[in-house]
């Protein structure tokens, strides 16, 4: 016994004890518990957590050594991740005992503000990032991010486009309308020449001009303004008619007046076109070239009424009653 006590008081033994405490090894009587939940002292939990941090720092510094082999680098990186898991257990125990909360889930960001890959779950330190399989992992993630950024930049060009992109302003300057007008005239002359050759008409006759309905020479904005003013006038006229004639029958009669006037104008235009065409086609008259006349609503109602009357008479009186 005396011999052991003397050895414990020797300078070399105390130096070894201090060195082991600095390295975090400790003695057999003062070793870190395997289970963090077994420690019920907040002070001891803080002590063991600090010891684990020192071990992690020492191993992270060691993993930077260029003389280590790939196997040693992998083993060191596994030990560091094991210590990180153990540190997390001690931090949970510190929180359970009412201590400070050291767990802060703050994402690690690079210079571009993006999250650094490999910062969640299993982490890689120092030379472990340059290992063959790990290097491919980091390059694959970086390549995927670059492809996503390129696709986003490509489709971003087609977002938030103005009316020019959809061609809504092509007719504002009037150049497109003039080009379309010239193209229509050329097609009209070519079609007229083909018809004249097919019918054997003399080629000395002048080519009639193309009848244009509307105002193609006006820009889009001018036509929209005219159409808007016309719609406003129609709306005002309709409102005036409704205010002056509250009766339903009078509303129908007065609303049918513009339709009748429009049909008369269309009939006159059709007759003018038919007369112009009949002047170049001698074997057809104007009536043959006119479009077929459609029966009006009152005419259709009268025909249906007569058919119903005839059906009722045949039903009650038979064919003799008619």
Buried (B, 14 or more C-beta within 10 A) or exposed (E): EEEEEEEEEEEEEEEEBEEEEEEBBBEEEEEBEEEBEEBEEBEBBBBBBEBBBEBBEEBBEBBEEEEBEEEBBBEBBEBBBEBBEBBBBBBBBBBEBEBEEBEEEEEEEEEEEEEEBBEEEEBBBBBBBEBEEBEEBBEEEEEEEEEEEEEEEEEEEEEEEEEEEEEEBEBBEBEBBEEEBEEEBEEBBEEBEEEBEEEEBEEEEEEEEBEEEEEBEBBBEBBEEEEEEEEEEEEEEBEEBEEEBEEEEEBEEBBEEEEEEEEEEEEEEBBEBBEBBBEBBEEEEBEEBBEEEEEEEEEEEEEEEEEEEEEEEEEEEEEEEE
